[in-house]
Amino acid sequence: MALLHRKELGDIKRVVVKVGSKILMPQHENEHLQRISSLVSNISQLIDDGVQVILVTSGAVSHGRLILGLTEKPKTIPLKQACAGVGQIELLNIYRRKFDRHNKHCGQILLTWDDLRNKKRYLNLRNTLHAMLENNVIPIINENDSVGVDEIKFGDNDTLGAQIAMVTDSDLFITLTDINGLYTANPKKDPDASHIPLVEEFTETLRKMADGEGTDVGTGGMVTKLNASEMCCRAGIAAIVGDGYDNELIDCINDSKLGTLFLPLRDKMPSRDRFIAFTDMPVGEIYIDSGARDAIIDEGKSLLPAGITAIEGDFSDGDTVKIICDNQLVARGIVNYPSSEITRIKGKNSEESRQILGAVRFGSVIHRNNMVILK
């Protein structure tokens, strides 16, 4: 019998598991080691059952704090980076020893946003991860906190985990934390809050239910987990936020009481579309009228100059931009023209655009093949 039998999930072949700092933080009587042992055992069971698993782990800073004798979260970036460098070695050694007991190999990858947003490095990462999986190696991934600065940091491993799920074309992204998913309110503050076992759409009401406060150990709250889950679901990947503090990974996946399951909003996006929609950094915004929005969404049309009302940002041809209508994000796409030329031809028809520019190199500002609808 398959270990993963929750009917809403269908056939799961590849899973990304993100485990939070609270679960991994060194504790009295080494309780964290028991949880890590349980996690490793469950991952090993899934692999033996034919499921490929990628592990995205937090916990380097907290392990570094212990080794350096710090009693509270580092208050400076250099100290945090020092803790991360020291703690990463300790954490990976723990994982390696425990996977050895199950005759499993693991390997480490440390990442920043630069590694994903550079298309060549993105493809190299994708190839490396697939090669590791094909050779029965469990990738263990963390943010490269020792070198990260604000411009290249993910900021939280929930976002990193969602990105890895998309890079690897996974079927399920699961976040293990110290609570069994999403509630109608913060259950630590509101005793009347009710657990939400299943989410089929993402609404403003749903987003308001999430609490953005992190812990004294980690960096994210339920908001980051909800955002990461929505990112995956919009890319066609299921997501679960489950209680890995008191429960085992496989139980969190199968038991609706132990987590919140977020169902995909569409079939899986092609890899190139996922990159445009969720990974590449938008460097500008194009605002369009309702007619252009309807043509893009309902008719599958390209974006023409006539439908553009305004632009923001300084960008070049080949850059990725957001497409916005009535203050709502409609799509992302790769522009055929720089912002300086779009400014001159916005609102113009093809003949007027030709007269203004002297020649029209492309029939559209963003071709439909280079656009991903996000509405």
N, C-alpha and C positions, 0 to 999 in steps of 0.2 A: 504494500500500500504506500502511495506517495506521502511524503512527510507534509507537504503543503497541499491541503485538501479543501481550503475555503473556496466555495464554488464561484464567488464573484471574481476571483483572480484568474481563472483559466489556467493555461499551461505556462508555468514559470520555469524559464531556463537559466536566467541570469539575474542576480540580485545584488544591489549595492546596500550595504548595512553601514549606517553612520551611528557611532556610539558616542554619547556625550560625556563631558568632563566629570559630571556629578557621579556617574557610574564608575568611572575609572580612578577617581581621586583616592590617594592612599588614605586608609582609615584604620581605626583602632582594631587590633587583632586581625589585620590583613583581610577585612571583609571584601575589599576591592578585588583581591586575588581570587576569591571564590566566584565573584561575578565574572571576572575575565575567564576563568576556567570554564564556567557555564557557557559563555559566549563562544569560546573556541570550540567546545564540544558540539554545540549546536551548528556552528559553521561547518565543522568536519562532517557531521551527519548529513547536512544538505549536500555537500560535495559528494559524499559516498552515494547519495540518492540521485546524482546526475545534475545537480544545480551548481552553476558557477557562481562564486561569491567574491565580491570586492569589498574590502573593509576600509571605511573612512573613519579615522580615530581622532578624537581629541585627547587631552590628558598629558601632553608633553610638559606644559608649563607647571601643572600641579605636581608632577613627579620631580621636576627640577626644583620647585620650591622646597620639597621635602629634603632633597639631597643638599641644597644650599642652606637649610635650616631657617627658611623664611616662614613666618606664621600668618602672613596675609598676602593677598594678591599684589604682585609688583605694581608700583605706582609710576614707574618710568619705563619707556619703551626699551632702552638698552638692558635694563634688568629683566624685563619680560623676555627679551630675545635671548639673554644668557640662560634663563631658566629653561626656555624651549630647547636650546642646544644641548644642555645637560640632560634634561628629562626625556628627550626623544630617544637617546641611546638606552636609557633604563626601560622605557616603555616597550621599545622594539625587542629588547632582550627578553622581557616577560612574555610577549607574544611568541617569540621564536621558541622559547623553552616549552611553552604549553602546546604549540602546534607540533613540536617534535614528538610529544607523547601520542599524537594521533597520526604520526608518520606523514605529516603535511609540511610542504615547503612554503615559506612566505618571503616576500621581498618588499622593500621600502621605496616609496616615491613621495617626494616633497614638492609642493607646487605653489605658485602664485598665479594671479590673474594673467600675467604676461605669458605664462606657459600655455594658456588656453586661447587668448585673444590673438596671438600670433598664429596665422593659419598653418605655417610650416611646422611649428612646434606642436600645435593642436593635433595635426596628423601624425607626427612622430609619437606623441603621447598615446594616441588611439592605437597605433600599431604596437607599441610596447605593451600596453595593457592586454591586447588580444594575444600577443605572443606569450605573455606570462600565463594567461588563462589556459591557452592551448598546451602549455607545458606543465600544467597542474601546479602552478605557483599562485598563492593567494596574494594579490596586491594589497599592501597596507599603506594607505595614503593619508597624509596630513598636510596642513598648510605649512609653508616654509617660514615659520614665524621668526627665525633667526636672521633673516635678511629682508623680511617684508616691510614695506612702508605703505602709507595710506593709499597711494596711487595704485599699488599692485596687490593689496590685501583683499582677500575674500571677506574678512571681518568675522565670519562665523563658518563653522564646518557644515552647517545645514545647507548653505548655498554651495559650498564645495561639493558636498555629497550629491546634490541634485545635478550639478554640472557633470560629475563623473558618471552618473546614471545615463545622462544623454550622450556623453562621449562614447560609452561602451554599448549603447543601444540595449540597455537593460530592460527587463520586464517589470521590475519592482524596485522601488526605493523605500527603505525603511529606516526611520529615525528612532533610536532607542534613547529614552530619557527617563526622568523619575516620575512621570505621570502617564496615565493610560489614555493619552490623546487629548482631543479637543472637548471643551465643555461650553455650556451656554454662558458661563461666566468663570472667573478665576476661582476654582474650588478651594483655594487656600484662603480666600477672602470672603467667599459667599457660600454658606452651607447649603443653600438651595440650588446650587449649580447642578445641571444634569449632564451626564456624559453623552457625547454624540458619536455613535459607533460607525456611521456611514455618511460620507459626503459625496454628492453627485454633481454639485455645481458650486461655484465660488461667488458669493454675493457680498455686498457691503455689510450686510447684517452679520454674516459669518465672520468677516474680518474684524468686526468690532468685538466679537466674542473672545478673540485672542488677546492675551496680555503680553505686552512687550518687555516685561522685566526679566532680565537674566538672573543668574544666581551669583553668589560670591565666588564661584569656581569657574563657570562657563561664561560665554559672551552673548548667547542668544536666549530669547524667550520663546513663547509659543508663536509670536508673530513671525519670526524667522523660519520656524518649522512649517507654518502655514504657507508662507511665501515659497519656500522650497518645494513643498508638495504641489502647490498650484503650478509652478514652473514645469514640474514633471508631468502633471496631468494634462497640461496644454500641449506638451510634446508627445502625448500618447502613452505615458508610463504611469502605472498605478503607484500609489504611495501609502505608507502607513506610518503613523506616529504612535509608538507603543511604550509601555512601561518595562524597560529592561533593567530597572533597579531591583525590583522584587520578583520579576518573572523572566522566563527564558525566551530567547529569540523566536523559536518555532511556535511557542504558545502565543506570543504577541501577534504573530502573523495569522494564526488560525482562529484564535478566540476573539470574537468581536467585543467582549467586555474588557479586554486588555489593551485595546488600541482603537484608533480611528482610521478607517480605510477610506482613502480618497480615490474615486474611480477616474480613469482616463476620460478626458473630454472629447477625444477623437482617436482615430487610428494613429499609429506611430508616424511621426514626421520623418521624412528623409533626413539623413545626417546633415546635408548642406542647409536645409531649412532650419534645423535645430540651431546650427551655428549662427545663422543670421538672426534668428528670433531671440535667442537667449544667451549667447556667448559673446559674439562680437560687440564691441563698445560703440553705441550710437554717438556720433559726434555732432549731431544737429537735429533739428526738427522741421518738418514740412507740414504746414497747416492747409487743409483742403476743405472745399465746400461739400454740402450734403450730396450733390449730384455726383461728384467724383467718388465719394465714399460708397454710394450705392453701386456705381459702376465697378468699383474694385471688389466689393463684397459679394454682390448679387450676380454680377455678370462676368466676373473673372477678368476684368480689363486691366490694362496697364495704366499708370498715372501719367496724364498729359499735363502740359503747362496750364491749359485753360482752367483746370480744376483747383489750382494752387492759389491760396489767398495770402499766405505769408510764409516766411522761413525764419529760423533762428539758427545761429551758429555759423562758423567759418569752416567749410569742408570742401574736399576735392572730389572729382569724379572717382568712383570706385569705393567711396566711403559708405558706411551704413548709417541710416538716419531713421528717426521715428516719424510715422505718418499719423497726424492727429486731426480729428474733426470734433467740434463742439466739446473741446477739452477731454475727449476720450481717445485713448490710444487705439488706433485702428489696425496698424501693421508696422512692420519694419521692412526696410528694403535698401538695396544698393543703388546709388544714384549714378546716372549717366553723365550728369553735368555738375560742375562745381557750383557752390552757392552764389558766387558772383554772377554767373550766367543765369541761374534760376531766378535770381532777383530781378533780372531784366526782362525775362519772358513770362513770369508768373501771371496768370489770368489771360494769356494771349492764345490765339489759335495757331495752327501750324504755319499758316502763311505769314502771320504777323511775327512769329518767332523766327522764321527764316529771314525776314527783312531786318529784324533787330540784330541777329547774330551773323548775318551774311551767309550762313550755311547751317543746315540742320544735320548734325552728325547722327542723331538718333531720333526715332519717331516718338519716343516717350522719355519722361524724366526718370521714371523707374519702370523697367519692364516687368511684366507679371511674373516671369520666370525668376526674377531676382527679388521677389516680394513675398513675405509671409504674413498672412492675415492672423491677427491676434484678438479680434473682436469676439 
